[in-house]
Amino acid sequence: MARRIVVVAGEPSGDRLGAMLATELQKRDPEIEIEGVFGAEMIAAGCVQLASMDTLAVMGFIDPIKSLPAILRLRSWLIRYILDDPPDLFIGIDAPDFNLGVEQILRSKGITTVHYVSPTVWAWREGRVKKIKRAVDLILTVFPFEEEFYKRHQVPVSYVGHPTADIIPMIPDKQAAKRELGIDVADPVMAVLPGSRNGEMKHMVPVYLEALAKCKAQHPELKLVVALVQPAYKYFIEHWRNKIAPDLQLQYVLKDSYLVMRAADCALVTSGTATLELLLHKTPMVVAYRTNWLNYQIGKLLIKVRYISLPNILANDSIVPEFIQKDATADALAESLLSLLASADKQQLQTDKFISIHKELQQGATNMAATQVLQLMEG
């Protein structure tokens, strides 16, 4: 009988990792069945979608509360579905607030569980490690420092490296990417990555547009390329552009952020997974983050790390400029971006460190993760 896995991926980055893992598992076992809650990338990889991940793609402290009824309905239905017809394995990819609770219930009923991508227990709410220990048969981590953390807490763990580090070339072809975007290879390109969620767009887009207008005024030849995760965001940005900087020329690229990252000489990015992807593309960046007042106050109380962006966390050093909340002003962002554009030394300092981190993360992650999953299923 075919082996069966249920997967829950809660956001675009998890959907991408899930698609890569599913492809490798199906390569090794063409009969394997993979179904669950995820997005378009896992569907394209041949997985059967039971429900969309859109319900789970919320962040912060307030937005998930607003979405709580829909999240609880999905959780209740999913648990009943799985217990009525238990799979060989459940894999939760990221989305810890949803997945860990589901995993804990399923594991208590005898279903083997894997959690892929560690929650940031090393940054905040370290007490969650006790729940993780109860919830998972194995946790697959993508950053090296996480393995030692879990070993200290006696949680079964395997560091597999980061899958994205295996697929992005060490030296991306910037000129080819510019040509693909119809941009002269001599023109400087700034990537703009405002975020993948509604809340991020709302808080970041107005201040980004002001900053970009200031940069464009200093460098008229600068090409501004915006990476969009969904078409509706273009209309949101255009609404604010018409109010703030109606003469500002923006080029939009939908659902191909890697092309934008490859082409860019520098980037303005909202803190999140995109900062790691820019690092892997060796694109110097300035990082910003804004949220509503209550989210920020709660975060200040709970979060223990010195940095918010993954490049700085992985380097344990301030290698990319970070601007948070009230410090993320248009003037501050524009000044930092213009300084980065003007200094080859500043760009080189970032890219040298990015190469070093990329090599550390390049472990053949998808192969390693698939091996761990199949070994667990075979007992």
N, C-alpha and C positions, 0 to 999 in steps of 0.2 A: 504494500500500500504506500502511496506517495506520502512523503513527509510534508508537514504543514507548519508554517510559521505565521504568526500574527505580529504585525509591526505597527507602532504608532510613532509618527514623526510630526512634531508640532509646529514646525516653521520651515521656510524655504531651505535654509542650510541643512536641516535634518533630513528634508526630503531628498536633497542632493546626495548626502551620505548614504541614505537608505537605498537610493537607486544604484549607487556603486556597489554596495554590499549585495543587493539582490542579484545584480548582473553576475557577480563572482560566484555566488551560491548556485545560481542556475547553470553556470558554466560547469561547475563540478557535479551537480546533480540536476539534470534537465527535467526530472519529474517533480522537483520540489515545488510546492504551492505556497505563495506568499500573498497575504491579504492584510487589510487593515485600514488605518486612518492616516492619510498622507496626501501628497499633492501630485502635480502633473508629471514630475520627473520619475517618481516610482511607478506611476501608471505607464509611462513610456517604456519603463524597464520590464514591463510584462506583469506587474503586480495588480491584484484586484482590489479596487478601492471600495471599502465598506461605507466610509463617510469622509467628507472633506476635512482637511486640517485647519480650515479657516477659523473654526470656532476656537481653536487653541492658540492661534497666532496673535496673542495679546501680550502686553508686557507692562512692567511697572508694578505698582501696588494698587492703583485705583481701577484701571481698565479691566483687569481680571475680575474684580468684584462686580462691575457692571455686567460682565458676560457670564457671571457665575451660574445662573439658571440653565443656560444652554450647555455650559461645560458639564454641569452635574447630570443633565439628561443624557448627554453623550457617554459619560462615564458609566452611568447605571446600565444603559443599553449595552455598551461594549462588554462589561463584565458578565452580564447575563448571556450574551451571545457566546463568549468564550467558554464559560462554564457549561453551557448546554452542549457544546461540541469542542472539547479541549484540544488545542493544537499540540504539536510536539515541543514548541518553544514560543515564548513571547519575547519580543525585543522592543524596548522603549528607547527611542532615539531622542536624546535631549528632553525638552519639555518636562523637567523634573517634578514640578508641582502637580501635574496630571499623572505622569507615568509612574512615579514612585508609589503613589497610593494604589494604582491599579496593580502594579507588580507585587505589592505586599499582600493584597487579597488573593491574587492568583497563586503566589508561591505558597500561601497558607493552605491552599486547596490542592497542592501537589504539582502545580504546573511550573516547569523550569523557566526562569526569567533571566534575561540579560539586559543591562542598561548600557547603552552606547553613548559616550560623551558624558563626562562627569559633570554633575552640578557644581557650581562654584562654592563648594563647602569650605574651600580654603580662603574664600574672600568674605563670606558672610553666612550666618546661620550654620556654624560648624556642627551644632548638635544634630543636624540632619543626617550625619554619618551613621548614627544609631538606627535610624529608619532605613537607610540604604542597606545596612548590614542585614536587617530583617527582610528587605524587599528583593534582594538580588542573589542569584547563584553566581553571577560574575558581572563585574563592571569593566568595560573596555574604555581606557582613557586615551586621549589624543595628545596630551601634553606630558612631558617627562616628569615634572615635579609632582604630578598627581599620584603616580604609582607609589612613591614613598609614603605619601600621606595616608593612602588606604592600607598599605601594609602595616603602618603603625596602629591602625584601628582594626586590624585583623579582618578586613573585608577582601574576599577573593577578587583579584585585580590582574589585568594584563594591559601594559602600555603597548599600543599598536602603532603609535605615530599618527600623524594627521593625513587622512586620505587625500586632501587637496594638495598637500605638499608633494605627492607622488605624480600628480597629473599636470602641474604647472611647471614649465621649463625653468631651469635655474637662471637662464638669461633669455627672457621673452623677446620676441622680434617686434620692437616698437615701431620701426619704419613700416613694416607690413601692416600692422594694425592701423596706423595713421592712413595708409593708402586705402585700406578697406573702408574706413570712415569717410573717404573722400577729402582728406586733409593733407595739405602739402607737408612733406616730411620735415621741412625746415621750420614750420610753425610750432610754437609752444602750445601744449594741450594741458588743460586742467580738468581732471575728472571731478564730477560733483556727485556724491553718493549720500543723498539726504536721509535714507533709511528705507526700511521695508514694511513699516507699520504706519497706520493712520496717525497715531499719537506723535510719532517721530516727525512725520511730515508737518503736522500742525505747528510743532514747536520750533523746527529747524528751518523750514523754507523761507519765511520772511527775513530772518537775519542772514541767511546764506545769500539771498538775492542782493541785499545791501552790500555785503562783503564782496560779492562777485562784481558788482557795478564799480566798486572802488578799484578792484584789480584791473578790470578792463579799461578804466580811465587811464591807468598808468601804462598798460600794455595793450594798445589797440589791436595788435596782431594775435593776442591770446585767444585760443579757441576753447570755449566752455562746453563740455560734453556731459550731459546728465544721464546717469544710468537709472532706468525705471524698472521696478519689479512688476508693475501693473499699469495698464493704459490710463486708468482713471487719475493717476497721480499727475499726468501731464496737464490735465485740465486744472487741477488744483494749483500747480506751479504757475501756469499761465495766468490764472486769476490774480495771483499775487504779483507776478511780473508786471502785468498791466498797471497795477497800483503803485508799485515801488520803483521799477526800472523799465519802463515801456520800450526803451531803445536797446535794451540788452539782448544780444543775440545768443540763443541757446540751441544746441543740437541735442536731440533726444535719441536715446538708444534703449529699446524695450527688450528686457529679458536677455541681455547679453552683456552683463556687467564686466565679464572677464575681457571682452574686446575693449571696452572703455579703459579698464585698468592697464591693459597692455600698451595702449596708445598714449597714455598720460605721462607727462613729465612731472606732474605733481597732482595732489588730490586734496579736496576738502571733503571730509567724511564724518558721518555720525558714528559714534562709538558703537561697536558691535562686531559681528562676524566679518564685515567688509574690511575692517582694519587688518585682520589677519590675511585676507585675500590680497589686499594691496601689498602687504609685506612680501608675500610669496611672488607677486609680480614685480617686486623691487621698485615700487612706485613711492617716492617720498611723499609724506602726507602731513596734514594738519588735522587734528581730531577735535571734534566738538560734541557737546551733549547738553541738551536742555530738556526738562520735563516740567510737569506742573509742581507748584510749590509743595504740596503735601507729599508727593512721591519723593521729592528731593530731601525733605526733612527726615522722612522715614529712612531713606537710603543713607543719609549722613550718620544716623544712629547705628545702623546695622552693618554697614560695609567696612571691612577692616583693611583692605589693600590700599597701597599708596597711589596706585595708578588705575585708570579706568579702561585704557586701551590694551588690547592683547599684545601688540609689539612691546610696549613698556613693561607689561607684566612678565612676558617671556624673557625679556632682557634684564629684568629687575633693575631698570635704569630708565631715565627720562630721555629716550632717543627720539621720540616724536612729540611735538608740542600738543598739549591738551588744554582745552578751554571748556570749563564746566559751568553750567547755570549762568549766574550773573556775569561771569568772566567771558562767556561766549558772546561777545558783542561784535557787531559788524566791523568796527574799527580794529579790534584786537585780532580778529580772524584775517582781515585784509592785510594788516601789518605783518602778521606771521607768514602768510602765503607769499606776499611780495618779497619778504626777506629770503624765503626758501627759493623762490624763482631766481633771485639775484645771486645766489651763492652756490657755486658748484661744490664747494667744500661741505656745506651743510647737507646738500643732496647726497654726496658721497659717504658722509658719516652714517646717514640712515641706510643707504643701500648696502654698505659693507656689513653692517650688523644684520640686515635682512638676509643676506646670503648665509651668514653663520647660523642663524636660527632656522632657515629653510633646510640646511643640511641636517640639523639635529632632528627635525620633524619628519624627514624623508626616510621612512622605515618599511615601506611596502604595506601600508596600513590595511587596505581592503583585503589583501591576501591573508594577512595575519588575523584580522577580525573574522573572516570566513572560516579559517582553520579552527579558531577558538569556538565558534558557533557550532560547527559540525562535530567537533570533539565532544562538546557538551551534550549534543543531541544523541550521540552514540553511547554516552554514559561512561 
